[in-house]
Amino acid sequence: MKNYFTIVRKHAGVCQFIAFFYLAMGTSKYTQILFFQKHAALLNYSFSYSAMALAGSCAFFDR
C-alpha cells in the first residue's frame, strides 16, 4: 500500500486529470439519461449512445 501512495504522489497531476475526466464523463452520461427520460425518448438515448460508441471505435482506424 505504501508503494501505491508513492506512485500517486509522484504523478499527482495525472491522477487529478484522470479523476476530473471520469467525473466529467460520468456527469455527462447521467445528465443525458435525465434529459432523454424527461422528453420520453429513451430509445433516442440508446441510438445516440450507440452512435457515440461507434464513432469512438472508428477513431482508432488509420487511413
C-alpha positions as CSV (number, residue, x, y, z in Angstrom):
1,M,0.0,0.0,0.0
2,K,2.9,2.3,0.7
3,N,4.2,1.9,-2.8
4,Y,0.7,3.0,-4.2
5,F,0.8,6.3,-2.3
6,T,4.3,6.9,-3.5
7,I,3.2,6.5,-7.1
8,V,0.1,8.7,-6.6
9,R,2.3,11.5,-5.1
10,K,4.8,11.2,-7.9
11,H,2.1,11.5,-10.6
12,A,-0.3,13.8,-8.8
13,G,-1.1,15.8,-12.0
14,V,-2.0,12.7,-14.0
15,C,-4.2,11.4,-11.1
16,Q,-6.0,14.7,-10.9
17,F,-6.6,14.7,-14.7
18,I,-8.0,11.1,-14.6
19,A,-10.3,12.0,-11.7
20,F,-11.6,15.1,-13.4
21,F,-12.0,13.3,-16.7
22,Y,-14.1,10.4,-15.2
23,L,-16.1,12.9,-13.1
24,A,-17.0,14.9,-16.2
25,M,-17.8,11.8,-18.3
26,G,-20.0,10.4,-15.6
27,T,-21.8,13.6,-15.1
28,S,-22.4,13.9,-18.9
29,K,-23.7,10.4,-19.1
30,Y,-26.1,10.9,-16.2
31,T,-27.5,14.2,-17.5
32,Q,-28.0,12.7,-20.9
33,I,-30.2,10.0,-19.4
34,L,-32.2,12.5,-17.4
35,F,-32.7,14.7,-20.5
36,F,-33.9,11.9,-22.7
37,Q,-36.1,10.5,-19.9
38,K,-37.7,13.9,-19.3
39,H,-38.6,14.1,-23.0
40,A,-39.8,10.5,-23.1
41,A,-37.2,9.4,-25.6
42,L,-35.1,6.8,-24.0
43,L,-34.9,5.0,-27.4
44,N,-33.2,8.0,-28.8
45,Y,-30.7,7.9,-25.9
46,S,-29.9,4.3,-27.0
47,F,-29.3,5.4,-30.6
48,S,-27.1,8.4,-29.6
49,Y,-25.0,6.3,-27.2
50,S,-24.5,3.6,-29.8
51,A,-23.5,6.2,-32.4
52,M,-21.0,7.7,-30.0
53,A,-19.5,4.2,-29.3
54,L,-19.3,3.5,-33.0
55,A,-17.7,6.8,-33.7
56,G,-15.2,6.3,-30.9
57,S,-14.2,2.9,-32.1
58,C,-13.7,4.2,-35.7
59,A,-11.4,6.9,-34.3
60,F,-8.7,4.2,-34.0
61,F,-8.7,3.4,-37.7
62,D,-5.9,5.0,-39.7
63,R,-6.2,6.0,-43.3
